Amino acid sequence: TRKKRDKSYLKQKSKKRLSTSALETLAIISYKQPITKSQIEQIRGVNCEYAIHKLLEKELIEMKGKSDGVGKPVLYG
């Protein structure tokens, strides 16, 4: 029965809605992909590290590779 409870908890957790900032970040990534974190932050004007982390966690975005720019930043798509 514990496994049954754990599964139901995971289902409830995954049904949570996205925050406004996560939704904005997702929209920018889907429209401009592949895009770096700094490019997203430049468009939004705020830090988006937490939103990207949550989107990666929910498997709504993925790392597409590395940019040729300075420091080889990760590209998201």
mmCIF file of the N, C-alpha and C atoms, coordinates in Angstrom:
data_MODEL
# 
_entry.id   MODEL 
# 
loop_
_atom_site.group_PDB 
_atom_site.id 
_atom_site.type_symbol 
_atom_site.label_atom_id 
_atom_site.label_alt_id 
_atom_site.label_comp_id 
_atom_site.label_asym_id 
_atom_site.label_entity_id 
_atom_site.label_seq_id 
_atom_site.pdbx_PDB_ins_code 
_atom_site.Cartn_x 
_atom_site.Cartn_y 
_atom_site.Cartn_z 
_atom_site.occupancy 
_atom_site.B_iso_or_equiv 
_atom_site.pdbx_formal_charge 
_atom_site.auth_seq_id 
_atom_site.auth_comp_id 
_atom_site.auth_asym_id 
_atom_site.auth_atom_id 
_atom_site.pdbx_PDB_model_num 
ATOM 1   N N  . THR A 1 1  ? 0.820  -1.208 0.000   1.00 0.00 ? 1  THR A N  1 
ATOM 2   C CA . THR A 1 1  ? 0.000  0.000  0.000   1.00 0.00 ? 1  THR A CA 1 
ATOM 3   C C  . THR A 1 1  ? 0.857  1.262  0.000   1.00 0.00 ? 1  THR A C  1 
ATOM 4   N N  . ARG A 1 2  ? 2.067  1.135  0.523   1.00 0.00 ? 2  ARG A N  1 
ATOM 5   C CA . ARG A 1 2  ? 2.936  2.311  0.535   1.00 0.00 ? 2  ARG A CA 1 
ATOM 6   C C  . ARG A 1 2  ? 3.290  2.719  -0.890  1.00 0.00 ? 2  ARG A C  1 
ATOM 7   N N  . LYS A 1 3  ? 3.577  1.725  -1.745  1.00 0.00 ? 3  LYS A N  1 
ATOM 8   C CA . LYS A 1 3  ? 3.903  2.051  -3.133  1.00 0.00 ? 3  LYS A CA 1 
ATOM 9   C C  . LYS A 1 3  ? 2.736  2.755  -3.812  1.00 0.00 ? 3  LYS A C  1 
ATOM 10  N N  . LYS A 1 4  ? 1.533  2.305  -3.493  1.00 0.00 ? 4  LYS A N  1 
ATOM 11  C CA . LYS A 1 4  ? 0.351  2.907  -4.077  1.00 0.00 ? 4  LYS A CA 1 
ATOM 12  C C  . LYS A 1 4  ? 0.244  4.379  -3.661  1.00 0.00 ? 4  LYS A C  1 
ATOM 13  N N  . ARG A 1 5  ? 0.505  4.656  -2.375  1.00 0.00 ? 5  ARG A N  1 
ATOM 14  C CA . ARG A 1 5  ? 0.486  6.038  -1.883  1.00 0.00 ? 5  ARG A CA 1 
ATOM 15  C C  . ARG A 1 5  ? 1.555  6.872  -2.559  1.00 0.00 ? 5  ARG A C  1 
ATOM 16  N N  . ASP A 1 6  ? 2.771  6.315  -2.717  1.00 0.00 ? 6  ASP A N  1 
ATOM 17  C CA . ASP A 1 6  ? 3.877  7.037  -3.347  1.00 0.00 ? 6  ASP A CA 1 
ATOM 18  C C  . ASP A 1 6  ? 3.549  7.391  -4.788  1.00 0.00 ? 6  ASP A C  1 
ATOM 19  N N  . LYS A 1 7  ? 2.945  6.443  -5.511  1.00 0.00 ? 7  LYS A N  1 
ATOM 20  C CA . LYS A 1 7  ? 2.591  6.710  -6.905  1.00 0.00 ? 7  LYS A CA 1 
ATOM 21  C C  . LYS A 1 7  ? 1.544  7.808  -7.004  1.00 0.00 ? 7  LYS A C  1 
ATOM 22  N N  . SER A 1 8  ? 0.552  7.778  -6.118  1.00 0.00 ? 8  SER A N  1 
ATOM 23  C CA . SER A 1 8  ? -0.485 8.809  -6.165  1.00 0.00 ? 8  SER A CA 1 
ATOM 24  C C  . SER A 1 8  ? 0.104  10.179 -5.823  1.00 0.00 ? 8  SER A C  1 
ATOM 25  N N  . TYR A 1 9  ? 1.079  10.216 -4.918  1.00 0.00 ? 9  TYR A N  1 
ATOM 26  C CA . TYR A 1 9  ? 1.742  11.479 -4.575  1.00 0.00 ? 9  TYR A CA 1 
ATOM 27  C C  . TYR A 1 9  ? 2.501  12.017 -5.780  1.00 0.00 ? 9  TYR A C  1 
ATOM 28  N N  . LEU A 1 10 ? 3.200  11.142 -6.498  1.00 0.00 ? 10 LEU A N  1 
ATOM 29  C CA . LEU A 1 10 ? 3.949  11.582 -7.671  1.00 0.00 ? 10 LEU A CA 1 
ATOM 30  C C  . LEU A 1 10 ? 3.020  12.103 -8.749  1.00 0.00 ? 10 LEU A C  1 
ATOM 31  N N  . LYS A 1 11 ? 1.870  11.456 -8.925  1.00 0.00 ? 11 LYS A N  1 
ATOM 32  C CA . LYS A 1 11 ? 0.913  11.928 -9.919  1.00 0.00 ? 11 LYS A CA 1 
ATOM 33  C C  . LYS A 1 11 ? 0.394  13.314 -9.552  1.00 0.00 ? 11 LYS A C  1 
ATOM 34  N N  . GLN A 1 12 ? 0.099  13.535 -8.269  1.00 0.00 ? 12 GLN A N  1 
ATOM 35  C CA . GLN A 1 12 ? -0.389 14.839 -7.831  1.00 0.00 ? 12 GLN A CA 1 
ATOM 36  C C  . GLN A 1 12 ? 0.683  15.900 -8.022  1.00 0.00 ? 12 GLN A C  1 
ATOM 37  N N  . LYS A 1 13 ? 1.915  15.556 -7.707  1.00 0.00 ? 13 LYS A N  1 
ATOM 38  C CA . LYS A 1 13 ? 3.014  16.507 -7.808  1.00 0.00 ? 13 LYS A CA 1 
ATOM 39  C C  . LYS A 1 13 ? 3.215  16.954 -9.257  1.00 0.00 ? 13 LYS A C  1 
ATOM 40  N N  . SER A 1 14 ? 3.108  16.023 -10.209 1.00 0.00 ? 14 SER A N  1 
ATOM 41  C CA . SER A 1 14 ? 3.358  16.356 -11.603 1.00 0.00 ? 14 SER A CA 1 
ATOM 42  C C  . SER A 1 14 ? 2.217  17.152 -12.232 1.00 0.00 ? 14 SER A C  1 
ATOM 43  N N  . LYS A 1 15 ? 1.048  17.190 -11.580 1.00 0.00 ? 15 LYS A N  1 
ATOM 44  C CA . LYS A 1 15 ? -0.071 17.936 -12.119 1.00 0.00 ? 15 LYS A CA 1 
ATOM 45  C C  . LYS A 1 15 ? -0.032 19.416 -11.752 1.00 0.00 ? 15 LYS A C  1 
ATOM 46  N N  . LYS A 1 16 ? 0.943  19.817 -10.939 1.00 0.00 ? 16 LYS A N  1 
ATOM 47  C CA . LYS A 1 16 ? 1.046  21.227 -10.560 1.00 0.00 ? 16 LYS A CA 1 
ATOM 48  C C  . LYS A 1 16 ? 1.234  22.083 -11.802 1.00 0.00 ? 16 LYS A C  1 
ATOM 49  N N  . ARG A 1 17 ? 0.648  23.249 -11.765 1.00 0.00 ? 17 ARG A N  1 
ATOM 50  C CA . ARG A 1 17 ? 0.762  24.165 -12.891 1.00 0.00 ? 17 ARG A CA 1 
ATOM 51  C C  . ARG A 1 17 ? 2.099  24.883 -12.871 1.00 0.00 ? 17 ARG A C  1 
ATOM 52  N N  . LEU A 1 18 ? 2.465  25.413 -14.019 1.00 0.00 ? 18 LEU A N  1 
ATOM 53  C CA . LEU A 1 18 ? 3.702  26.181 -14.121 1.00 0.00 ? 18 LEU A CA 1 
ATOM 54  C C  . LEU A 1 18 ? 3.476  27.592 -13.600 1.00 0.00 ? 18 LEU A C  1 
ATOM 55  N N  . SER A 1 19 ? 4.503  28.138 -12.974 1.00 0.00 ? 19 SER A N  1 
ATOM 56  C CA . SER A 1 19 ? 4.437  29.530 -12.543 1.00 0.00 ? 19 SER A CA 1 
ATOM 57  C C  . SER A 1 19 ? 4.482  30.428 -13.782 1.00 0.00 ? 19 SER A C  1 
ATOM 58  N N  . THR A 1 20 ? 4.127  31.671 -13.603 1.00 0.00 ? 20 THR A N  1 
ATOM 59  C CA . THR A 1 20 ? 4.141  32.629 -14.711 1.00 0.00 ? 20 THR A CA 1 
ATOM 60  C C  . THR A 1 20 ? 5.549  32.753 -15.286 1.00 0.00 ? 20 THR A C  1 
ATOM 61  N N  . SER A 1 21 ? 6.553  32.818 -14.412 1.00 0.00 ? 21 SER A N  1 
ATOM 62  C CA . SER A 1 21 ? 7.930  32.959 -14.888 1.00 0.00 ? 21 SER A CA 1 
ATOM 63  C C  . SER A 1 21 ? 8.378  31.714 -15.658 1.00 0.00 ? 21 SER A C  1 
ATOM 64  N N  . ALA A 1 22 ? 7.992  30.523 -15.180 1.00 0.00 ? 22 ALA A N  1 
ATOM 65  C CA . ALA A 1 22 ? 8.355  29.292 -15.881 1.00 0.00 ? 22 ALA A CA 1 
ATOM 66  C C  . ALA A 1 22 ? 7.659  29.226 -17.238 1.00 0.00 ? 22 ALA A C  1 
ATOM 67  N N  . LEU A 1 23 ? 6.411  29.663 -17.289 1.00 0.00 ? 23 LEU A N  1 
ATOM 68  C CA . LEU A 1 23 ? 5.662  29.664 -18.542 1.00 0.00 ? 23 LEU A CA 1 
ATOM 69  C C  . LEU A 1 23 ? 6.270  30.642 -19.546 1.00 0.00 ? 23 LEU A C  1 
ATOM 70  N N  . GLU A 1 24 ? 6.661  31.825 -19.074 1.00 0.00 ? 24 GLU A N  1 
ATOM 71  C CA . GLU A 1 24 ? 7.326  32.804 -19.946 1.00 0.00 ? 24 GLU A CA 1 
ATOM 72  C C  . GLU A 1 24 ? 8.637  32.250 -20.475 1.00 0.00 ? 24 GLU A C  1 
ATOM 73  N N  . THR A 1 25 ? 9.397  31.612 -19.582 1.00 0.00 ? 25 THR A N  1 
ATOM 74  C CA . THR A 1 25 ? 10.690 31.031 -19.973 1.00 0.00 ? 25 THR A CA 1 
ATOM 75  C C  . THR A 1 25 ? 10.482 29.927 -20.998 1.00 0.00 ? 25 THR A C  1 
ATOM 76  N N  . LEU A 1 26 ? 9.493  29.073 -20.787 1.00 0.00 ? 26 LEU A N  1 
ATOM 77  C CA . LEU A 1 26 ? 9.185  27.996 -21.720 1.00 0.00 ? 26 LEU A CA 1 
ATOM 78  C C  . LEU A 1 26 ? 8.789  28.555 -23.085 1.00 0.00 ? 26 LEU A C  1 
ATOM 79  N N  . ALA A 1 27 ? 7.994  29.615 -23.102 1.00 0.00 ? 27 ALA A N  1 
ATOM 80  C CA . ALA A 1 27 ? 7.574  30.234 -24.357 1.00 0.00 ? 27 ALA A CA 1 
ATOM 81  C C  . ALA A 1 27 ? 8.773  30.793 -25.124 1.00 0.00 ? 27 ALA A C  1 
ATOM 82  N N  . ILE A 1 28 ? 9.682  31.446 -24.419 1.00 0.00 ? 28 ILE A N  1 
ATOM 83  C CA . ILE A 1 28 ? 10.875 32.010 -25.057 1.00 0.00 ? 28 ILE A CA 1 
ATOM 84  C C  . ILE A 1 28 ? 11.739 30.898 -25.628 1.00 0.00 ? 28 ILE A C  1 
ATOM 85  N N  . ILE A 1 29 ? 11.949 29.841 -24.852 1.00 0.00 ? 29 ILE A N  1 
ATOM 86  C CA . ILE A 1 29 ? 12.785 28.724 -25.304 1.00 0.00 ? 29 ILE A CA 1 
ATOM 87  C C  . ILE A 1 29 ? 12.163 28.065 -26.523 1.00 0.00 ? 29 ILE A C  1 
ATOM 88  N N  . SER A 1 30 ? 10.858 27.820 -26.492 1.00 0.00 ? 30 SER A N  1 
ATOM 89  C CA . SER A 1 30 ? 10.224 27.137 -27.616 1.00 0.00 ? 30 SER A CA 1 
ATOM 90  C C  . SER A 1 30 ? 10.212 28.001 -28.880 1.00 0.00 ? 30 SER A C  1 
ATOM 91  N N  . TYR A 1 31 ? 10.134 29.304 -28.717 1.00 0.00 ? 31 TYR A N  1 
ATOM 92  C CA . TYR A 1 31 ? 10.116 30.194 -29.877 1.00 0.00 ? 31 TYR A CA 1 
ATOM 93  C C  . TYR A 1 31 ? 11.508 30.431 -30.449 1.00 0.00 ? 31 TYR A C  1 
ATOM 94  N N  . LYS A 1 32 ? 12.513 30.589 -29.584 1.00 0.00 ? 32 LYS A N  1 
ATOM 95  C CA . LYS A 1 32 ? 13.854 30.988 -30.014 1.00 0.00 ? 32 LYS A CA 1 
ATOM 96  C C  . LYS A 1 32 ? 14.873 29.843 -30.041 1.00 0.00 ? 32 LYS A C  1 
ATOM 97  N N  . GLN A 1 33 ? 14.464 28.613 -29.755 1.00 0.00 ? 33 GLN A N  1 
ATOM 98  C CA . GLN A 1 33 ? 15.425 27.526 -29.595 1.00 0.00 ? 33 GLN A CA 1 
ATOM 99  C C  . GLN A 1 33 ? 16.311 27.332 -30.816 1.00 0.00 ? 33 GLN A C  1 
ATOM 100 N N  . PRO A 1 34 ? 17.540 26.901 -30.633 1.00 0.00 ? 34 PRO A N  1 
ATOM 101 C CA . PRO A 1 34 ? 18.266 26.739 -29.371 1.00 0.00 ? 34 PRO A CA 1 
ATOM 102 C C  . PRO A 1 34 ? 18.694 28.101 -28.818 1.00 0.00 ? 34 PRO A C  1 
ATOM 103 N N  . ILE A 1 35 ? 18.639 28.235 -27.501 1.00 0.00 ? 35 ILE A N  1 
ATOM 104 C CA . ILE A 1 35 ? 18.909 29.521 -26.852 1.00 0.00 ? 35 ILE A CA 1 
ATOM 105 C C  . ILE A 1 35 ? 19.661 29.283 -25.542 1.00 0.00 ? 35 ILE A C  1 
ATOM 106 N N  . THR A 1 36 ? 20.514 30.228 -25.169 1.00 0.00 ? 36 THR A N  1 
ATOM 107 C CA . THR A 1 36 ? 21.273 30.113 -23.924 1.00 0.00 ? 36 THR A CA 1 
ATOM 108 C C  . THR A 1 36 ? 20.516 30.793 -22.781 1.00 0.00 ? 36 THR A C  1 
ATOM 109 N N  . LYS A 1 37 ? 20.916 30.464 -21.563 1.00 0.00 ? 37 LYS A N  1 
ATOM 110 C CA . LYS A 1 37 ? 20.302 31.053 -20.364 1.00 0.00 ? 37 LYS A CA 1 
ATOM 111 C C  . LYS A 1 37 ? 20.471 32.570 -20.367 1.00 0.00 ? 37 LYS A C  1 
ATOM 112 N N  . SER A 1 38 ? 21.646 33.043 -20.742 1.00 0.00 ? 38 SER A N  1 
ATOM 113 C CA . SER A 1 38 ? 21.879 34.497 -20.730 1.00 0.00 ? 38 SER A CA 1 
ATOM 114 C C  . SER A 1 38 ? 21.015 35.212 -21.766 1.00 0.00 ? 38 SER A C  1 
ATOM 115 N N  . GLN A 1 39 ? 20.743 34.566 -22.896 1.00 0.00 ? 39 GLN A N  1 
ATOM 116 C CA . GLN A 1 39 ? 19.861 35.165 -23.899 1.00 0.00 ? 39 GLN A CA 1 
ATOM 117 C C  . GLN A 1 39 ? 18.425 35.239 -23.371 1.00 0.00 ? 39 GLN A C  1 
ATOM 118 N N  . ILE A 1 40 ? 18.002 34.204 -22.666 1.00 0.00 ? 40 ILE A N  1 
ATOM 119 C CA . ILE A 1 40 ? 16.659 34.198 -22.070 1.00 0.00 ? 40 ILE A CA 1 
ATOM 120 C C  . ILE A 1 40 ? 16.553 35.324 -21.043 1.00 0.00 ? 40 ILE A C  1 
ATOM 121 N N  . GLU A 1 41 ? 17.580 35.445 -20.195 1.00 0.00 ? 41 GLU A N  1 
ATOM 122 C CA . GLU A 1 41 ? 17.591 36.486 -19.162 1.00 0.00 ? 41 GLU A CA 1 
ATOM 123 C C  . GLU A 1 41 ? 17.605 37.876 -19.777 1.00 0.00 ? 41 GLU A C  1 
ATOM 124 N N  . GLN A 1 42 ? 18.263 38.015 -20.912 1.00 0.00 ? 42 GLN A N  1 
ATOM 125 C CA . GLN A 1 42 ? 18.300 39.304 -21.596 1.00 0.00 ? 42 GLN A CA 1 
ATOM 126 C C  . GLN A 1 42 ? 16.901 39.674 -22.105 1.00 0.00 ? 42 GLN A C  1 
ATOM 127 N N  . ILE A 1 43 ? 16.171 38.695 -22.602 1.00 0.00 ? 43 ILE A N  1 
ATOM 128 C CA . ILE A 1 43 ? 14.809 38.934 -23.096 1.00 0.00 ? 43 ILE A CA 1 
ATOM 129 C C  . ILE A 1 43 ? 13.867 39.236 -21.933 1.00 0.00 ? 43 ILE A C  1 
ATOM 130 N N  . ARG A 1 44 ? 13.929 38.431 -20.875 1.00 0.00 ? 44 ARG A N  1 
ATOM 131 C CA . ARG A 1 44 ? 13.017 38.590 -19.733 1.00 0.00 ? 44 ARG A CA 1 
ATOM 132 C C  . ARG A 1 44 ? 13.421 39.729 -18.810 1.00 0.00 ? 44 ARG A C  1 
ATOM 133 N N  . GLY A 1 45 ? 14.714 40.005 -18.725 1.00 0.00 ? 45 GLY A N  1 
ATOM 134 C CA . GLY A 1 45 ? 15.198 41.075 -17.858 1.00 0.00 ? 45 GLY A CA 1 
ATOM 135 C C  . GLY A 1 45 ? 15.395 40.652 -16.418 1.00 0.00 ? 45 GLY A C  1 
ATOM 136 N N  . VAL A 1 46 ? 15.252 39.365 -16.125 1.00 0.00 ? 46 VAL A N  1 
ATOM 137 C CA . VAL A 1 46 ? 15.436 38.852 -14.766 1.00 0.00 ? 46 VAL A CA 1 
ATOM 138 C C  . VAL A 1 46 ? 16.151 37.501 -14.819 1.00 0.00 ? 46 VAL A C  1 
ATOM 139 N N  . ASN A 1 47 ? 16.652 37.060 -13.658 1.00 0.00 ? 47 ASN A N  1 
ATOM 140 C CA . ASN A 1 47 ? 17.306 35.767 -13.550 1.00 0.00 ? 47 ASN A CA 1 
ATOM 141 C C  . ASN A 1 47 ? 16.275 34.662 -13.780 1.00 0.00 ? 47 ASN A C  1 
ATOM 142 N N  . CYS A 1 48 ? 16.636 33.646 -14.567 1.00 0.00 ? 48 CYS A N  1 
ATOM 143 C CA . CYS A 1 48 ? 15.677 32.583 -14.861 1.00 0.00 ? 48 CYS A CA 1 
ATOM 144 C C  . CYS A 1 48 ? 16.239 31.201 -14.516 1.00 0.00 ? 48 CYS A C  1 
ATOM 145 N N  . GLU A 1 49 ? 17.240 31.162 -13.649 1.00 0.00 ? 49 GLU A N  1 
ATOM 146 C CA . GLU A 1 49 ? 17.870 29.893 -13.287 1.00 0.00 ? 49 GLU A CA 1 
ATOM 147 C C  . GLU A 1 49 ? 16.880 28.911 -12.673 1.00 0.00 ? 49 GLU A C  1 
ATOM 148 N N  . TYR A 1 50 ? 16.039 29.377 -11.754 1.00 0.00 ? 50 TYR A N  1 
ATOM 149 C CA . TYR A 1 50 ? 15.073 28.508 -11.088 1.00 0.00 ? 50 TYR A CA 1 
ATOM 150 C C  . TYR A 1 50 ? 14.033 27.976 -12.081 1.00 0.00 ? 50 TYR A C  1 
ATOM 151 N N  . ALA A 1 51 ? 13.547 28.854 -12.958 1.00 0.00 ? 51 ALA A N  1 
ATOM 152 C CA . ALA A 1 51 ? 12.547 28.442 -13.951 1.00 0.00 ? 51 ALA A CA 1 
ATOM 153 C C  . ALA A 1 51 ? 13.121 27.385 -14.883 1.00 0.00 ? 51 ALA A C  1 
ATOM 154 N N  . ILE A 1 52 ? 14.361 27.575 -15.327 1.00 0.00 ? 52 ILE A N  1 
ATOM 155 C CA . ILE A 1 52 ? 14.997 26.590 -16.202 1.00 0.00 ? 52 ILE A CA 1 
ATOM 156 C C  . ILE A 1 52 ? 15.168 25.262 -15.468 1.00 0.00 ? 52 ILE A C  1 
ATOM 157 N N  . HIS A 1 53 ? 15.583 25.335 -14.209 1.00 0.00 ? 53 HIS A N  1 
ATOM 158 C CA . HIS A 1 53 ? 15.753 24.123 -13.410 1.00 0.00 ? 53 HIS A CA 1 
ATOM 159 C C  . HIS A 1 53 ? 14.432 23.348 -13.315 1.00 0.00 ? 53 HIS A C  1 
ATOM 160 N N  . LYS A 1 54 ? 13.335 24.047 -13.046 1.00 0.00 ? 54 LYS A N  1 
ATOM 161 C CA . LYS A 1 54 ? 12.020 23.404 -12.930 1.00 0.00 ? 54 LYS A CA 1 
ATOM 162 C C  . LYS A 1 54 ? 11.558 22.824 -14.268 1.00 0.00 ? 54 LYS A C  1 
ATOM 163 N N  . LEU A 1 55 ? 11.809 23.532 -15.367 1.00 0.00 ? 55 LEU A N  1 
ATOM 164 C CA . LEU A 1 55 ? 11.413 23.031 -16.681 1.00 0.00 ? 55 LEU A CA 1 
ATOM 165 C C  . LEU A 1 55 ? 12.218 21.788 -17.063 1.00 0.00 ? 55 LEU A C  1 
ATOM 166 N N  . LEU A 1 56 ? 13.499 21.779 -16.710 1.00 0.00 ? 56 LEU A N  1 
ATOM 167 C CA . LEU A 1 56 ? 14.327 20.591 -16.943 1.00 0.00 ? 56 LEU A CA 1 
ATOM 168 C C  . LEU A 1 56 ? 13.830 19.423 -16.098 1.00 0.00 ? 56 LEU A C  1 
ATOM 169 N N  . GLU A 1 57 ? 13.482 19.711 -14.852 1.00 0.00 ? 57 GLU A N  1 
ATOM 170 C CA . GLU A 1 57 ? 12.992 18.694 -13.924 1.00 0.00 ? 57 GLU A CA 1 
ATOM 171 C C  . GLU A 1 57 ? 11.698 18.059 -14.430 1.00 0.00 ? 57 GLU A C  1 
ATOM 172 N N  . LYS A 1 58 ? 10.821 18.874 -15.019 1.00 0.00 ? 58 LYS A N  1 
ATOM 173 C CA . LYS A 1 58 ? 9.552  18.380 -15.541 1.00 0.00 ? 58 LYS A CA 1 
ATOM 174 C C  . LYS A 1 58 ? 9.691  17.831 -16.959 1.00 0.00 ? 58 LYS A C  1 
ATOM 175 N N  . GLU A 1 59 ? 10.911 17.853 -17.483 1.00 0.00 ? 59 GLU A N  1 
ATOM 176 C CA . GLU A 1 59 ? 11.235 17.355 -18.826 1.00 0.00 ? 59 GLU A CA 1 
ATOM 177 C C  . GLU A 1 59 ? 10.450 18.079 -19.925 1.00 0.00 ? 59 GLU A C  1 
ATOM 178 N N  . LEU A 1 60 ? 10.227 19.376 -19.722 1.00 0.00 ? 60 LEU A N  1 
ATOM 179 C CA . LEU A 1 60 ? 9.571  20.193 -20.742 1.00 0.00 ? 60 LEU A CA 1 
ATOM 180 C C  . LEU A 1 60 ? 10.590 20.822 -21.691 1.00 0.00 ? 60 LEU A C  1 
ATOM 181 N N  . ILE A 1 61 ? 11.825 20.942 -21.233 1.00 0.00 ? 61 ILE A N  1 
ATOM 182 C CA . ILE A 1 61 ? 12.930 21.402 -22.080 1.00 0.00 ? 61 ILE A CA 1 
ATOM 183 C C  . ILE A 1 61 ? 14.088 20.435 -21.887 1.00 0.00 ? 61 ILE A C  1 
ATOM 184 N N  . GLU A 1 62 ? 15.073 20.549 -22.764 1.00 0.00 ? 62 GLU A N  1 
ATOM 185 C CA . GLU A 1 62 ? 16.275 19.720 -22.623 1.00 0.00 ? 62 GLU A CA 1 
ATOM 186 C C  . GLU A 1 62 ? 17.492 20.499 -23.102 1.00 0.00 ? 62 GLU A C  1 
ATOM 187 N N  . MET A 1 63 ? 18.645 20.025 -22.677 1.00 0.00 ? 63 MET A N  1 
ATOM 188 C CA . MET A 1 63 ? 19.896 20.631 -23.117 1.00 0.00 ? 63 MET A CA 1 
ATOM 189 C C  . MET A 1 63 ? 20.191 20.106 -24.518 1.00 0.00 ? 63 MET A C  1 
ATOM 190 N N  . LYS A 1 64 ? 20.399 21.030 -25.450 1.00 0.00 ? 64 LYS A N  1 
ATOM 191 C CA . LYS A 1 64 ? 20.616 20.666 -26.850 1.00 0.00 ? 64 LYS A CA 1 
ATOM 192 C C  . LYS A 1 64 ? 22.082 20.645 -27.248 1.00 0.00 ? 64 LYS A C  1 
ATOM 193 N N  . GLY A 1 65 ? 22.951 21.082 -26.374 1.00 0.00 ? 65 GLY A N  1 
ATOM 194 C CA . GLY A 1 65 ? 24.371 21.119 -26.701 1.00 0.00 ? 65 GLY A CA 1 
ATOM 195 C C  . GLY A 1 65 ? 25.023 22.340 -26.084 1.00 0.00 ? 65 GLY A C  1 
ATOM 196 N N  . LYS A 1 66 ? 26.167 22.709 -26.650 1.00 0.00 ? 66 LYS A N  1 
ATOM 197 C CA . LYS A 1 66 ? 26.915 23.865 -26.151 1.00 0.00 ? 66 LYS A CA 1 
ATOM 198 C C  . LYS A 1 66 ? 27.097 24.865 -27.276 1.00 0.00 ? 66 LYS A C  1 
ATOM 199 N N  . SER A 1 67 ? 27.024 26.139 -26.919 1.00 0.00 ? 67 SER A N  1 
ATOM 200 C CA . SER A 1 67 ? 27.225 27.221 -27.877 1.00 0.00 ? 67 SER A CA 1 
ATOM 201 C C  . SER A 1 67 ? 28.715 27.400 -28.152 1.00 0.00 ? 67 SER A C  1 
ATOM 202 N N  . ASP A 1 68 ? 29.035 28.013 -29.267 1.00 0.00 ? 68 ASP A N  1 
ATOM 203 C CA . ASP A 1 68 ? 30.430 28.314 -29.590 1.00 0.00 ? 68 ASP A CA 1 
ATOM 204 C C  . ASP A 1 68 ? 30.883 29.624 -28.941 1.00 0.00 ? 68 ASP A C  1 
ATOM 205 N N  . GLY A 1 69 ? 29.984 30.298 -28.234 1.00 0.00 ? 69 GLY A N  1 
ATOM 206 C CA . GLY A 1 69 ? 30.280 31.575 -27.600 1.00 0.00 ? 69 GLY A CA 1 
ATOM 207 C C  . GLY A 1 69 ? 31.269 31.443 -26.446 1.00 0.00 ? 69 GLY A C  1 
ATOM 208 N N  . VAL A 1 70 ? 31.600 32.579 -25.863 1.00 0.00 ? 70 VAL A N  1 
ATOM 209 C CA . VAL A 1 70 ? 32.538 32.636 -24.757 1.00 0.00 ? 70 VAL A CA 1 
ATOM 210 C C  . VAL A 1 70 ? 32.016 31.812 -23.588 1.00 0.00 ? 70 VAL A C  1 
ATOM 211 N N  . GLY A 1 71 ? 32.822 30.907 -23.081 1.00 0.00 ? 71 GLY A N  1 
ATOM 212 C CA . GLY A 1 71 ? 32.458 30.080 -21.943 1.00 0.00 ? 71 GLY A CA 1 
ATOM 213 C C  . GLY A 1 71 ? 31.649 28.844 -22.311 1.00 0.00 ? 71 GLY A C  1 
ATOM 214 N N  . LYS A 1 72 ? 31.334 28.677 -23.601 1.00 0.00 ? 72 LYS A N  1 
ATOM 215 C CA . LYS A 1 72 ? 30.569 27.521 -24.078 1.00 0.00 ? 72 LYS A CA 1 
ATOM 216 C C  . LYS A 1 72 ? 29.272 27.294 -23.280 1.00 0.00 ? 72 LYS A C  1 
ATOM 217 N N  . PRO A 1 73 ? 28.334 28.272 -23.271 1.00 0.00 ? 73 PRO A N  1 
ATOM 218 C CA . PRO A 1 73 ? 27.101 28.108 -22.504 1.00 0.00 ? 73 PRO A CA 1 
ATOM 219 C C  . PRO A 1 73 ? 26.205 27.009 -23.089 1.00 0.00 ? 73 PRO A C  1 
ATOM 220 N N  . VAL A 1 74 ? 25.379 26.427 -22.241 1.00 0.00 ? 74 VAL A N  1 
ATOM 221 C CA . VAL A 1 74 ? 24.458 25.365 -22.645 1.00 0.00 ? 74 VAL A CA 1 
ATOM 222 C C  . VAL A 1 74 ? 23.329 25.952 -23.483 1.00 0.00 ? 74 VAL A C  1 
ATOM 223 N N  . LEU A 1 75 ? 22.953 25.223 -24.534 1.00 0.00 ? 75 LEU A N  1 
ATOM 224 C CA . LEU A 1 75 ? 21.808 25.604 -25.361 1.00 0.00 ? 75 LEU A CA 1 
ATOM 225 C C  . LEU A 1 75 ? 20.602 24.786 -24.918 1.00 0.00 ? 75 LEU A C  1 
ATOM 226 N N  . TYR A 1 76 ? 19.459 25.457 -24.793 1.00 0.00 ? 76 TYR A N  1 
ATOM 227 C CA . TYR A 1 76 ? 18.219 24.787 -24.381 1.00 0.00 ? 76 TYR A CA 1 
ATOM 228 C C  . TYR A 1 76 ? 17.233 24.751 -25.535 1.00 0.00 ? 76 TYR A C  1 
ATOM 229 N N  . GLY A 1 77 ? 16.442 23.714 -25.579 1.00 0.00 ? 77 GLY A N  1 
ATOM 230 C CA . GLY A 1 77 ? 15.421 23.570 -26.607 1.00 0.00 ? 77 GLY A CA 1 
ATOM 231 C C  . GLY A 1 77 ? 14.251 22.769 -26.089 1.00 0.00 ? 77 GLY A C  1 
# 
